[in-house]
């Protein structure tokens, strides 16, 4: 999925809750999410110090966040099936939160693994 500049500007300006909704709809539709990778996946920390695994709905959004501590990281796709069946259970087991839709100026939303999975499953019922 290619994101045009006007759409990117508009979506990046949305609140965290609205970006979360957008993320759920887009990855349910396109059947993939994106992370950043370089000798391992990019990670972040929540305000309380909990480890966070950042996720984006499209390569272009991940790419604009590949700066500062993630400089040199490359976007890598994660199939929706792998996200639900492999990554989310691993994050839950390891006590890592999903970080939904970071922007260059925002840490994004950090739902529980169960809340993210429930939102995805609810959206997938529409397909």
C-alpha positions as CSV (number, residue, x, y, z in Angstrom):
1,X,0.0,0.0,0.0
2,X,1.5,3.3,-1.1
3,X,0.4,6.3,1.0
4,X,0.2,9.7,-0.8
5,X,1.7,12.7,0.9
6,X,-1.7,14.4,1.6
7,X,-3.1,11.2,3.2
8,X,0.1,10.8,5.3
9,X,-0.1,14.3,6.6
10,X,-3.8,13.9,7.5
11,X,-3.4,10.5,9.2
12,X,-0.2,11.5,11.1
13,X,-2.2,14.5,12.5
14,X,-4.9,12.3,13.9
15,X,-5.2,11.6,17.6
16,X,-3.7,8.3,18.9
17,X,-7.2,6.8,19.2
18,X,-8.1,7.7,15.6
19,X,-4.7,6.4,14.4
20,X,-5.5,3.1,16.3
21,X,-8.8,2.8,14.4
22,X,-7.1,3.6,11.1
23,X,-4.4,0.9,11.9
24,X,-7.0,-1.7,12.6
25,X,-9.0,-1.1,9.4
26,X,-6.0,-0.9,7.2
27,X,-4.2,-4.0,8.4
28,X,-7.5,-6.0,8.3
29,X,-8.0,-4.9,4.7
30,X,-4.4,-5.3,3.5
31,X,-3.6,-8.4,5.7
32,X,-0.3,-7.0,6.9
33,X,1.3,-4.7,9.5
34,X,4.8,-3.2,9.5
35,X,7.7,-3.0,11.9
36,X,11.2,-1.6,11.7
37,X,14.1,-4.0,11.6
38,X,18.0,-3.9,11.7
39,X,19.8,-6.8,13.4
40,X,16.5,-7.4,15.2
41,X,13.2,-5.5,15.6
42,X,13.0,-1.9,16.7
43,X,11.7,-1.6,20.3
44,X,10.7,1.4,22.4
45,X,9.7,2.0,26.0
46,X,6.4,3.2,27.4
47,X,6.4,6.0,30.0
48,X,6.5,3.4,32.8
49,X,9.5,1.7,31.2
50,X,7.5,-1.3,29.7
51,X,9.0,-2.5,26.5
52,X,7.0,-1.7,23.4
53,X,7.0,-3.3,19.9
54,X,6.1,-0.5,17.4
55,X,3.7,-1.4,14.6
56,X,2.4,0.6,11.6
57,X,-0.3,0.0,9.0
58,X,1.9,0.8,6.0
59,X,5.6,0.8,5.0
60,X,5.6,4.6,4.4
61,X,4.5,5.3,8.0
62,X,7.2,3.1,9.4
63,X,9.8,4.7,7.2
64,X,9.1,8.2,8.4
65,X,9.8,6.9,11.9
66,X,13.2,5.4,11.0
67,X,15.1,8.3,12.5
68,X,17.0,9.0,15.7
69,X,17.3,5.8,17.7
70,X,15.9,3.9,14.7
71,X,18.1,5.5,12.1
72,X,19.2,2.8,9.7
73,X,16.2,0.5,10.4
74,X,14.2,-0.7,7.5
75,X,10.5,-1.4,7.3
76,X,9.6,-5.1,7.3
77,X,6.1,-6.5,6.7
78,X,4.4,-8.9,9.1
79,X,1.5,-10.8,7.7
80,X,-1.7,-10.5,9.7
81,X,-1.7,-14.2,10.3
82,X,1.8,-14.0,11.8
83,X,0.8,-11.0,13.8
84,X,-2.2,-12.7,15.4
85,X,-0.8,-16.3,15.7
86,X,2.9,-15.7,16.4
87,X,3.9,-12.2,17.3
88,X,1.0,-11.2,19.7
89,X,1.3,-14.4,21.7
90,X,5.1,-13.9,22.0
91,X,4.7,-10.3,23.1
92,X,2.2,-11.4,25.7
93,X,4.5,-14.1,27.0
94,X,7.4,-11.7,27.2
95,X,5.4,-8.8,28.8
96,X,5.9,-6.5,25.8
97,X,3.1,-4.2,24.7
98,X,2.2,-3.5,21.1
99,X,2.9,0.1,20.1
100,X,0.3,1.0,17.5
101,X,1.1,3.7,15.0
102,X,4.0,5.8,16.4
103,X,4.6,9.0,14.5
104,X,7.8,11.1,14.4
105,X,6.3,13.2,17.3
106,X,4.2,10.6,19.2
107,X,4.7,7.3,20.9
108,X,1.4,6.0,19.6
109,X,-1.1,3.9,21.5
110,X,-0.1,0.9,23.7
111,X,-3.1,-1.4,24.1
112,X,-2.8,-4.7,25.8
113,X,-2.1,-7.6,23.5
114,X,-5.6,-8.9,24.2
115,X,-7.2,-5.5,23.4
116,X,-5.3,-5.3,20.1
117,X,-6.3,-8.9,19.2
118,X,-9.9,-8.3,20.1
119,X,-10.0,-5.1,18.0
120,X,-8.5,-7.0,15.0
121,X,-10.9,-9.9,15.4
122,X,-13.9,-7.6,15.6
123,X,-12.8,-5.8,12.4
124,X,-12.2,-9.0,10.6
125,X,-15.8,-10.0,11.3
126,X,-16.7,-7.3,8.8
127,X,-14.9,-9.1,6.0
